[in-house]
Amino acid sequence: MASVPEIKIVRSESLGHRSEVSSPEAKLGMRVEDLWDEQKPQLSPNEKLNACFESIPVSAFPLSSDSQDIELRSDTSLAEAVQTLSKLKVLSAPVVDVDAPEDASWIDRYIGIVEFPGIVVWLLHQLDPTSPRSPAVAGSNGVSHDFTADIMDNGDSAVTSGNFFEVLTSSELYKNTKVRDISGTFRWAPFLALQKENSFLTMLLLLSKYKMKSIPVVDLGEAKIENIITQSGVIHMLAECAGLHWFEDWGVKTLSEVGLPIMSKDHIIKIYEDEPVLQAFKLMRRKRIGGIPVIERKSEKPVGNISLRDVHFLLTAPEIYHDYRSITTKNFLVAVREHLEKRGDTSAPILSGVIACTKNHTLKELILMLDAEKIHRIYVVDDSGNLEGLITLRDIIARLVHEPPGYFGDFFDGVMPLPQNYRV
């Protein structure tokens, strides 16, 4: 039986050094380099970087795999959307309104961006006992089953029955609800997109200060989404800049020198390894976070990480919950590892266990680590391996650029108004 991986602290010497500038991301870094040299000498390094990123349009950002002709119809069911996103190994896709006219503008053509975590959050909200809309849905045997009475309302229980996931994936709610039906909930609204002439600075601020997970870039002439800029894409772009003067000047600083981590251990939402995995997903929904560390009960050492995207293993791989009558967070991590090993899939981030660093790592080392491991967050540990803090991409960007006074001005005026049922 597979076990939960040990905590993994990546050392700087294992990260290698990048010197080639042949990739599109590296060429972008060279554009920043050229602009950096042109900036007025009296500007601070932070002000110079702001000016550089403000001078580069987002049209220069390399195309994301998430934007390679991957679109979902608005009449796609949630079950079909989960299967499609899982098969293509993407977290989000634009949703095209099947009722829109052929000559529709982009804002009328697209309902929004469907995110895998957004589907999960919506499902958990519908099935939460505190929600007035919590339904009693039909199970695979056709008998009406009340989730809220005996499955969802067990947050204090030490285990969670796998029956929850079996009933959910066979329910009419999951199979028949269309992606258009959840438009305007959670991260679906507002549908905010960039135009190709908008700047890198705008994009970086939207990803960090304004907490967007991904940003579509629209081509007004074609009335379509041309690119989707993701957190992974930004991390890779920064990693490809290693070796350039502007990056090295900024990246040589240690985490403690720049005030990271911002989030201390006392403010991290965590879950213990013997608690139910469903409780982890519920915590993420209620606390509005995308991931949560799994902590060893007898210590404060992280032994794993579960993100909202990981719920797809319970929705698309029935053997995970069939093999475990009681799915604790530790059992979930072990089951997913076994499932991926059987499939020969060695690229999933969850296989790496806990990726951690210390306050002595530099920003450069941190970015190279995030890029190599394909993750968006990293835990900070002390010399004994105990949890000490958390760093996300947003924290890193906040140390790279800042929002000038009045920068966005009327930028948000074009955003569609929030619907009444909007929840972030």
C-alpha positions, 0 to 999 in steps of 0.5 A: 500500500502506498504511503503519504510522502514525507515533507520535502524541502527543496534545496537551492542546489537542486533547482539548477540555473536557467541561462537560455532565453529561447522560450517565449517567457524568457524573451518577455523577461528580456523585454523587461530587461531592456525596459529596466535599463531605460528607466530613470536612475532615481526610481526605486527598483520597485518603481522601475519594475512597475514601469516595466510591466506597465509598458508591456501589453498582455498580448505578449503573454504566451498562449496558455494550454487552457486557451487552446480551443477548449470551450464548454457549451452552456448546456453542458452538465456539471458531470460532463464538465468535470469529466472534460476538464479532468480529461484535458487536465485543465482547471478552467474553460470559457463557457459559450452561450449556445443561445447567443447570435453568431454576430454577438460581441464577446461579452454576449458570447461568453457566460464566463469562465467555469473553474473546476473548484467553482463547480465543487464549491457550488455543489458543496454549497447546495448540499450544505445543511445550513443552505435553504436550498439543500436538496434531497436528491435521488440516489442510484437506486432511485430512492430519494436521499437527504444529503443534509440529514445524514451525510453532510452534517457530520463535521465533528465525526472522525470519518466520512462515509464513501457513500456520500460521493457515490450518491453525489455522482449518481444524483440528478443534481450532479448529472442534470445541472447545466453550467449555465445554471450556476452562472453568477455564483461564487467565482463566476461573477463578475466575468472580468476580462482583459483586452490585448492592449492592457498591461502586464501590471494590470494583469499582475495586480488582478491576480494578486491584490484582486484575487483572480485565479485566471484572467481571459484576454479577449480579441475584440475584433474576433469577439472571442477569448484569445488567451487565458493567463493562469497562475501557473503561467505567471510562475513559469514566466518569472522562473524563465527570467532567472539569470536576468539582471532585473530578476536577480536584483529582486530575487536574491532577497531571502523570504525573511528580508522581504517580510514573507511569509505574510500568513503565520501558522496561527492564521493557517486553516488546517486539518488533521490527518484523522479528520474526514476529507469531506471536512477539508473541502467544506473548510475550503469552501467556508474559508474561501481558500483553495488549499489546506495542509494536512497536519500530523496529529501528534505534532505540527508537521504537515504530511500532505496538502489537499486542494479544491481541485483534488475533489475530482478524484472522488468524482471521477475515480470511484475506486478511491471511495469504494476501497475506503469505507471511512475516508479520512484525509490521510486515507484520501492521500494514500488512495489518490497516490495508489490510484495515480500509480496504477495509472502511471501518472507521475505528474500530479502535484499531489504525488509530491507530498508537502513541498516546503521551504524555510525563511532562508530561501530566496525569492528566486529559489521559491519561484523556481521551486513553485515552477518545478513542482507545478504548485501555487502555494508553499508551506514554510517550516522551521528546522524541525519541520513544523509548520511556520507559515504559508506563501502563495503566488499572490504574496510573491507578486505583492513583493514584485509590484504595487498598485499606484494611487488611482491606477485602476480608475474607471477600469471596473466600471465595465464589469457586469453588476453582481447578481443577488446570489453572488458569493465569493 
